[in-house]
Amino acid sequence: MNSAAPSRAAVATALAVVTTSLVLGAASPASAATAKSKALTTAAAQKGDAYEYGATGPDRFDCSGLTQYAYKKAGKSIPRVAQAQYSASKQISWRSRQKGDLVAIGSNKRDIEHVGLYAGYWSGASWYWHAPKPGQKVQLSKIKYSIYSGVSAYYGQFNGQAR
């Protein structure tokens, strides 16, 4: 056997990686992280843009219009409205959230009323970029929802092609 030839195990591993990357909806962890980073950067760049119900950018947004716009700029197509965005995402626990993940606010997972993008944890609080409501602008805010307030924050990821 030629010592320069790859082993069967190495060939099988390489084939599995290539096959997985070709499956519709699959993305490498690196490309998913890059898309999240781009989406988060895009959302942050909209700071100060006006809220307008039904707006999807580039200078006015509602909450789901902002998240859709940010992910579109990152090369991902996600649904238009908040509930559909959360439902199409891979739903994760708050412990698994990463910067750029979807933050969905609602009374339960089937009643999502608001969305934004998770920005990180610092100064003793979790933060997200969102387009809050009429009269306010795209901004960075603390995530301060809990089951005790009647609404909670739920989290979702778009690692591959959105469903």
Backbone as CSV, one residue per row, in Angstrom:
resi,resn,N_x,N_y,N_z,CA_x,CA_y,CA_z,C_x,C_y,C_z
1,MET,0.844,-1.182,0.000,0.000,0.000,0.000,0.880,1.231,0.000
2,ASN,0.541,2.232,-0.776,1.276,3.488,-0.863,1.067,4.264,0.423
3,SER,2.140,4.661,1.110,2.026,5.351,2.397,1.446,6.756,2.231
4,ALA,1.496,7.297,1.004,0.940,8.630,0.777,-0.574,8.582,0.554
5,ALA,-1.104,7.400,0.308,-2.547,7.276,0.066,-3.307,7.442,1.377
6,PRO,-4.444,8.108,1.333,-5.225,8.291,2.553,-5.833,6.970,3.012
7,SER,-6.026,6.836,4.307,-6.640,5.624,4.846,-8.123,5.599,4.512
8,ARG,-8.739,4.445,4.621,-10.178,4.344,4.376,-10.948,5.249,5.338
9,ALA,-10.507,5.320,6.574,-11.193,6.157,7.570,-11.126,7.628,7.171
10,ALA,-9.966,8.070,6.671,-9.816,9.465,6.262,-10.708,9.770,5.062
11,VAL,-10.776,8.845,4.111,-11.628,9.034,2.937,-13.095,9.065,3.362
12,ALA,-13.485,8.165,4.260,-14.872,8.123,4.727,-15.236,9.418,5.448
13,THR,-14.334,9.933,6.259,-14.585,11.187,6.974,-14.720,12.344,6.003
14,ALA,-13.836,12.422,5.031,-13.895,13.499,4.040,-15.190,13.419,3.239
15,LEU,-15.577,12.206,2.855,-16.813,12.019,2.108,-18.018,12.443,2.941
16,ALA,-18.027,12.129,4.215,-19.132,12.516,5.104,-19.228,14.032,5.211
17,VAL,-18.091,14.710,5.313,-18.086,16.176,5.410,-18.637,16.793,4.130
18,VAL,-18.174,16.305,2.975,-18.638,16.834,1.692,-20.127,16.557,1.514
19,THR,-20.560,15.349,1.824,-21.971,14.996,1.684,-22.832,15.872,2.575
20,THR,-22.420,16.044,3.822,-23.181,16.877,4.757,-23.275,18.306,4.254
21,SER,-22.202,18.837,3.710,-22.220,20.220,3.246,-23.089,20.400,2.006
22,LEU,-23.363,19.312,1.281,-24.194,19.401,0.092,-25.680,19.226,0.392
23,VAL,-25.997,18.723,1.580,-27.391,18.518,1.944,-28.073,19.876,2.062
24,LEU,-29.242,19.991,1.465,-29.981,21.251,1.512,-30.175,21.677,2.954
25,GLY,-29.797,22.914,3.242,-29.985,23.441,4.580,-28.781,23.259,5.481
26,ALA,-27.797,22.496,5.078,-26.637,22.298,5.933,-25.662,23.441,5.760
27,ALA,-25.055,23.823,6.854,-24.033,24.862,6.811,-22.971,24.501,7.812
28,SER,-21.754,24.858,7.501,-20.693,24.581,8.453,-20.847,25.517,9.633
29,PRO,-20.336,25.115,10.806,-20.406,26.024,11.956,-19.749,27.370,11.655
30,ALA,-18.677,27.356,10.869,-17.987,28.605,10.547,-18.848,29.512,9.689
31,SER,-19.532,28.947,8.676,-20.363,29.796,7.825,-21.591,30.290,8.578
32,ALA,-22.133,29.461,9.482,-23.269,29.893,10.294,-22.854,31.039,11.207
33,ALA,-21.676,30.926,11.811,-21.189,31.987,12.690,-20.943,33.265,11.905
34,THR,-20.421,33.141,10.694,-20.184,34.310,9.862,-21.496,34.990,9.494
35,ALA,-22.522,34.213,9.149,-23.826,34.790,8.808,-24.415,35.504,10.014
36,LYS,-24.322,34.905,11.188,-24.833,35.543,12.407,-24.112,36.851,12.672
37,SER,-22.795,36.822,12.513,-21.998,38.027,12.735,-22.393,39.133,11.764
38,LYS,-22.567,38.763,10.487,-22.974,39.755,9.480,-24.368,40.288,9.777
39,ALA,-25.278,39.409,10.170,-26.644,39.840,10.483,-26.631,40.799,11.669
40,LEU,-25.861,40.484,12.681,-25.783,41.343,13.865,-25.163,42.697,13.526
41,THR,-24.111,42.695,12.742,-23.469,43.941,12.313,-24.432,44.792,11.495
42,THR,-25.195,44.146,10.627,-26.179,44.866,9.815,-27.256,45.485,10.696
43,ALA,-27.773,44.714,11.652,-28.804,45.249,12.554,-28.256,46.445,13.336
44,ALA,-27.043,46.335,13.841,-26.436,47.429,14.608,-26.247,48.675,13.741
45,ALA,-25.945,48.478,12.465,-25.738,49.607,11.550,-27.032,50.386,11.308
46,GLN,-28.174,49.778,11.649,-29.457,50.453,11.454,-29.845,51.302,12.675
47,LYS,-28.973,51.368,13.667,-29.256,52.144,14.874,-29.767,53.542,14.497
48,GLY,-30.902,53.915,15.096,-31.461,55.229,14.854,-32.458,55.289,13.708
49,ASP,-32.559,54.206,12.901,-33.551,54.197,11.829,-34.954,54.135,12.446
50,ALA,-35.907,54.738,11.781,-37.265,54.850,12.305,-38.014,53.525,12.271
51,TYR,-38.921,53.363,13.236,-39.856,52.250,13.231,-41.028,52.624,12.328
52,GLU,-41.430,51.676,11.495,-42.653,51.841,10.701,-43.260,50.464,10.528
53,TYR,-44.501,50.317,10.934,-45.181,49.036,10.832,-45.140,48.537,9.382
54,GLY,-44.707,47.296,9.204,-44.659,46.677,7.880,-43.414,46.993,7.064
55,ALA,-42.530,47.861,7.585,-41.352,48.274,6.814,-40.228,47.242,6.914
56,THR,-39.539,47.058,5.790,-38.445,46.077,5.713,-37.120,46.706,5.296
57,GLY,-36.984,48.017,5.447,-35.730,48.681,5.158,-35.744,49.383,3.817
58,PRO,-34.679,50.032,3.458,-33.409,50.041,4.190,-33.292,51.124,5.270
59,ASP,-34.264,52.023,5.374,-34.147,53.100,6.363,-35.261,53.118,7.397
60,ARG,-36.251,52.257,7.239,-37.363,52.138,8.186,-37.653,50.650,8.371
61,PHE,-38.003,50.281,9.602,-38.207,48.864,9.911,-39.299,48.672,10.945
62,ASP,-39.979,47.517,10.856,-40.665,47.007,12.030,-39.750,45.902,12.567
63,CYS,-40.131,45.264,13.666,-39.196,44.334,14.312,-38.760,43.197,13.390
64,SER,-39.710,42.530,12.768,-39.358,41.396,11.913,-38.762,41.846,10.583
65,GLY,-39.094,43.061,10.170,-38.465,43.619,8.973,-36.972,43.826,9.193
66,LEU,-36.602,44.246,10.399,-35.183,44.435,10.733,-34.438,43.109,10.729
67,THR,-34.996,42.089,11.376,-34.296,40.801,11.427,-34.222,40.160,10.038
68,GLN,-35.302,40.278,9.258,-35.281,39.732,7.896,-34.231,40.457,7.048
69,TYR,-34.193,41.771,7.142,-33.235,42.582,6.391,-31.795,42.204,6.785
70,ALA,-31.547,42.082,8.077,-30.199,41.762,8.556,-29.746,40.397,8.054
71,TYR,-30.614,39.415,8.136,-30.242,38.082,7.653,-30.113,38.044,6.137
72,LYS,-30.947,38.806,5.435,-30.831,38.866,3.974,-29.462,39.411,3.579
73,LYS,-29.006,40.462,4.265,-27.682,41.029,3.984,-26.570,40.029,4.309
74,ALA,-26.873,39.075,5.196,-25.900,38.038,5.555,-26.017,36.810,4.650
75,GLY,-26.917,36.891,3.657,-27.048,35.797,2.697,-28.060,34.736,3.073
76,LYS,-28.926,35.016,4.051,-29.932,34.046,4.487,-31.324,34.605,4.235
77,SER,-32.193,33.761,3.732,-33.578,34.137,3.518,-34.408,33.579,4.670
78,ILE,-35.059,34.461,5.428,-35.910,34.014,6.529,-37.311,34.591,6.317
79,PRO,-38.324,33.992,6.947,-39.693,34.482,6.767,-39.868,35.943,7.174
80,ARG,-40.996,36.521,6.816,-41.240,37.939,7.019,-41.697,38.319,8.428
81,VAL,-42.602,37.565,9.040,-43.190,38.013,10.309,-42.601,37.272,11.509
82,ALA,-42.739,37.880,12.682,-42.090,37.396,13.908,-42.385,35.926,14.204
83,GLN,-43.651,35.548,14.249,-43.989,34.162,14.580,-43.397,33.196,13.558
84,ALA,-43.489,33.528,12.283,-42.946,32.660,11.235,-41.426,32.551,11.346
85,GLN,-40.758,33.645,11.693,-39.308,33.601,11.866,-38.935,32.648,12.994
86,TYR,-39.589,32.788,14.130,-39.269,31.909,15.257,-39.596,30.460,14.918
87,SER,-40.750,30.231,14.304,-41.153,28.865,13.959,-40.192,28.217,12.971
88,ALA,-39.602,29.004,12.072,-38.667,28.473,11.070,-37.267,28.254,11.628
89,SER,-36.987,28.831,12.779,-35.642,28.707,13.357,-35.486,27.392,14.113
90,LYS,-34.251,27.038,14.370,-33.959,25.919,15.274,-34.095,26.498,16.674
91,GLN,-35.095,26.079,17.403,-35.349,26.646,18.724,-34.340,26.098,19.728
92,ILE,-33.755,27.023,20.489,-32.664,26.689,21.406,-32.935,27.286,22.788
93,SER,-32.200,26.826,23.775,-32.329,27.378,25.128,-31.510,28.658,25.232
94,TRP,-31.789,29.431,26.248,-31.022,30.663,26.456,-29.556,30.351,26.705
95,ARG,-29.259,29.178,27.225,-27.861,28.797,27.482,-27.087,28.549,26.189
96,SER,-27.806,28.214,25.106,-27.158,27.907,23.824,-27.088,29.105,22.889
97,ARG,-27.696,30.211,23.255,-27.755,31.375,22.356,-26.360,31.922,22.069
98,GLN,-26.241,32.478,20.883,-24.984,33.085,20.444,-25.316,34.420,19.800
99,LYS,-24.330,35.275,19.731,-24.536,36.578,19.097,-25.069,36.382,17.687
100,GLY,-26.116,37.140,17.351,-26.737,37.040,16.042,-27.935,36.112,15.996
101,ASP,-28.184,35.356,17.071,-29.362,34.491,17.110,-30.625,35.329,17.256
102,LEU,-31.735,34.747,16.865,-33.026,35.404,16.966,-33.490,35.431,18.417
103,VAL,-33.962,36.581,18.862,-34.623,36.717,20.166,-36.097,36.922,19.844
104,ALA,-36.935,36.040,20.335,-38.376,36.110,20.074,-39.095,36.349,21.396
105,ILE,-39.968,37.337,21.421,-40.667,37.719,22.637,-42.147,37.380,22.486
106,GLY,-42.701,36.697,23.484,-44.115,36.374,23.438,-44.594,35.744,24.726
107,SER,-45.893,35.546,24.809,-46.465,34.926,26.006,-46.201,33.423,26.026
108,ASN,-45.956,32.845,24.858,-45.512,31.457,24.741,-44.915,31.278,23.344
109,LYS,-44.406,30.095,23.067,-43.710,29.867,21.798,-44.628,29.920,20.575
110,ARG,-45.924,29.844,20.793,-46.880,29.909,19.685,-47.536,31.284,19.585
111,ASP,-47.067,32.224,20.388,-47.635,33.573,20.393,-46.500,34.608,20.435
112,ILE,-45.629,34.550,19.438,-44.488,35.469,19.362,-44.970,36.791,18.785
113,GLU,-44.682,37.862,19.494,-45.155,39.190,19.109,-44.042,40.148,18.694
114,HIS,-42.799,39.795,19.018,-41.688,40.722,18.776,-40.409,39.915,18.577
115,VAL,-39.505,40.414,17.727,-38.214,39.755,17.502,-37.089,40.774,17.410
116,GLY,-35.889,40.302,17.638,-34.672,41.082,17.487,-33.507,40.121,17.354
117,LEU,-32.293,40.661,17.383,-31.090,39.822,17.278,-30.258,39.943,18.548
118,TYR,-29.893,38.786,19.093,-29.112,38.733,20.333,-27.731,39.356,20.113
119,ALA,-27.381,40.314,20.969,-26.110,41.035,20.827,-25.043,40.567,21.812
120,GLY,-25.441,39.923,22.906,-24.464,39.441,23.871,-24.855,39.758,25.301
121,TYR,-23.963,39.380,26.192,-24.184,39.570,27.620,-23.027,40.390,28.179
122,TRP,-23.336,41.506,28.798,-22.343,42.331,29.474,-23.042,43.235,30.483
123,SER,-22.304,43.774,31.391,-22.838,44.657,32.435,-24.011,44.012,33.174
124,GLY,-23.930,42.703,33.370,-24.953,41.995,34.123,-26.277,41.826,33.410
125,ALA,-26.306,42.003,32.102,-27.565,41.887,31.364,-27.343,41.318,29.967
126,SER,-28.401,40.736,29.414,-28.414,40.288,28.021,-28.986,41.420,27.183
127,TRP,-28.457,41.596,25.971,-28.823,42.712,25.108,-29.240,42.219,23.734
128,TYR,-30.092,43.006,23.069,-30.467,42.685,21.694,-30.768,43.945,20.890
129,TRP,-30.559,43.835,19.565,-30.905,44.903,18.624,-32.318,44.640,18.143
130,HIS,-33.143,45.693,18.133,-34.519,45.534,17.680,-35.117,46.871,17.266
131,ALA,-36.237,46.784,16.558,-37.048,47.951,16.209,-38.266,47.868,17.120
132,PRO,-38.282,48.640,18.217,-39.257,48.420,19.283,-40.729,48.659,18.939
133,LYS,-41.094,49.878,18.577,-42.506,50.208,18.366,-42.608,51.603,17.768
134,PRO,-43.810,51.980,17.328,-43.977,53.326,16.764,-43.471,54.400,17.720
135,GLY,-42.804,55.396,17.151,-42.265,56.489,17.948,-40.859,56.227,18.468
136,GLN,-40.372,54.997,18.311,-39.013,54.667,18.738,-38.193,54.255,17.524
137,LYS,-36.902,54.218,17.721,-35.979,53.907,16.631,-35.269,52.585,16.899
138,VAL,-34.642,52.034,15.870,-33.847,50.820,16.034,-32.820,51.090,17.129
139,GLN,-32.735,50.166,18.083,-31.870,50.399,19.237,-31.385,49.103,19.868
140,LEU,-30.385,49.251,20.704,-29.858,48.173,21.527,-30.545,48.276,22.881
141,SER,-31.164,47.200,23.325,-31.894,47.207,24.592,-31.580,45.965,25.403
142,LYS,-31.812,46.059,26.712,-31.707,44.897,27.587,-32.879,43.969,27.304
143,ILE,-32.601,42.673,27.379,-33.674,41.683,27.302,-34.168,41.523,28.728
144,LYS,-35.347,42.029,29.003,-35.823,42.032,30.384,-37.178,41.351,30.531
145,TYR,-37.396,40.342,29.734,-38.657,39.619,29.781,-38.461,38.317,30.539
146,SER,-39.453,37.936,31.315,-39.403,36.670,32.038,-40.812,36.134,32.181
147,ILE,-40.913,34.892,32.569,-42.233,34.291,32.744,-43.044,35.049,33.792
148,TYR,-42.372,35.742,34.677,-43.068,36.473,35.741,-43.735,37.744,35.230
149,SER,-43.329,38.236,34.075,-43.936,39.445,33.515,-45.057,39.110,32.528
150,GLY,-45.294,37.831,32.308,-46.342,37.424,31.370,-45.836,37.182,29.963
151,VAL,-44.642,37.636,29.664,-44.002,37.348,28.375,-42.588,36.855,28.633
152,SER,-42.087,36.085,27.721,-40.740,35.526,27.858,-39.938,35.747,26.588
153,ALA,-38.632,35.626,26.733,-37.727,35.652,25.589,-37.405,34.210,25.222
154,TYR,-37.561,33.908,23.947,-37.218,32.605,23.390,-36.129,32.843,22.341
155,TYR,-35.381,31.801,22.018,-34.245,31.973,21.124,-34.287,30.974,19.980
156,GLY,-33.809,31.423,18.810,-33.759,30.565,17.634,-32.506,30.832,16.821
157,GLN,-32.069,29.818,16.100,-30.883,29.915,15.256,-31.254,29.605,13.815
158,PHE,-30.582,30.297,12.909,-30.663,29.983,11.484,-29.272,29.538,11.056
159,ASN,-28.975,28.250,11.230,-27.641,27.742,10.901,-27.483,27.414,9.435
160,GLY,-28.537,26.966,8.821,-28.487,26.610,7.414,-29.553,27.393,6.683
161,GLN,-30.046,26.822,5.618,-31.132,27.452,4.876,-32.340,27.512,5.800
162,ALA,-32.949,28.666,5.917,-34.137,28.791,6.759,-35.256,27.947,6.181
163,ARG,-36.037,27.357,7.073,-37.154,26.501,6.652,-38.324,27.311,6.178
